[in-house]
Amino acid sequence: MIELAIIPFLLIIDQCFKYKSEKDWSQKSIALLNGNITLSRVYNEGAILGFLKNRKKLLYALNVIALLLAIYIFIDETINNGNNFTRLGLSLILSGAFSNVLDRFRKGKVVDYIAFKTKKRVYYNFGDFYIFSGTIMIIINLFKFTTV
C-alpha cells in the first residue's frame, strides 16, 4: 500500500526544507525565477494567513481534531477498500497535516519558506501544498463518482 509509505516520505521532505530554512534562510532570502519565487524563513503562529494566532488553544484543538478526522477517514478508506485516488489524496493531506502540527506542538508556530510574487507576499511550506493537492484530489474524486 503505497499510500501509507508516502506519508513519512513527504513529511521528511517538508521537515528537511523547514530545517534548511531555519538554518540558512533566516537572515536572507533567495530569489528564484527572476524573483517570482522567494525562499526565506517565516514563522506563522496562526492558521492560514495568521488566522487564530491569538486563540492558540482553539487553534491547537482544531489541528488535533482535523488530524484525527483525516486519520479516521484514511483508515476507513483502507479497511473498506476505498478508492486509491481518495487514499492518495488523504495521504497527501496527512503528510502536510502531520508536518505542520509537528511544528505547532514543537515550536508553537509553523515554519513557512516559499512565496510567490503576488501583491501580498504569502509564505507557504510543502506541507501546505500537500494539503491543498490532496483536498483537490478528493474533491475531483467526489465529483467523478457522484451521480446527479
SULKA-V677707 format. One record per pair of residues at least 24 apart in sequence whose C-alpha atoms are under 10 Angstrom apart, sorted by the first residue. I is the first residue (numbers start at 1). J is the second residue. Records with the same first field share a line. If there is no record, write none. Layout:
I: J  J
This chain:
1: 78  84  87  88
2: 84  87  88  91
3: 74  78  84  85  86  87  88  89  90  91  92
4: 74  78  87  88  90  91  92  94  95
5: 91
6: 88  91  92  94  95
7: 88  90  91  92  93  94  95  96  97  98  99
8: 91  94  95  98  99
9: 95
10: 91  92  94  95  96  98  99  126  127  130
11: 92  94  95  96  97  98  99  100  102  126  127  130
12: 95  99
13: 95  99  126  127
14: 95  96  99  100  111  112  125  126  127  128  130
15: 96  99  100  102  103  111  125  126  127
17: 41  111  112  113  114  125  126
18: 42  99  103  110  111  112  113  125  126
19: 111  113
20: 113
21: 111  112  113  114
22: 111  112  113
25: 113
26: 113
29: 113  114
30: 114
31: 114  115  116
32: 116
34: 117
35: 115  116  117
36: 115  116  117  118
37: 114  115  116  117  118  121
38: 113  114  115  116  117  121  123
39: 112  113  114  115  116  123  124  125
40: 111  112  113  114  115  123
41: 111  112  113  114  123  124  125
42: 109  110  111  112  113  114  115  122  123  124  125
43: 107  108  109  110  111  112  113  123  124
44: 104  108  109  110  111  112  123  124
45: 104  107  108  109  110  111
46: 104  108  109  110
47: 100  104  109  110
48: 122  123  124  128
49: 122  123  124
53: 109
56: 104  108  109
59: 104
60: 101  104  105  108
63: 97  98  100  101  104
64: 97  98  101
66: 94  97
67: 93  94  96  97  98  101
68: 94
70: 94  97
83: 138  141
84: 141
85: 134  137  138  140  141
86: 134  135  137  138  139  140  141  142
87: 134  137  138
88: 134  137  138
89: 130  131  132  133  134  135  136  137  138  139  141
90: 130  131  133  134  135  137  138
91: 130  131  134
92: 127  128  129  130  131  132  133  134  135  137
93: 127  128  129  130  131  132  133  134  135  138
94: 127  130  131  134
95: 126  127  128  130  131  134
96: 125  126  127  128  129  130  131  132  133  134
97: 127  128  130  131
98: 127
99: 125  126  127  128
100: 125  126  127  128
101: 127
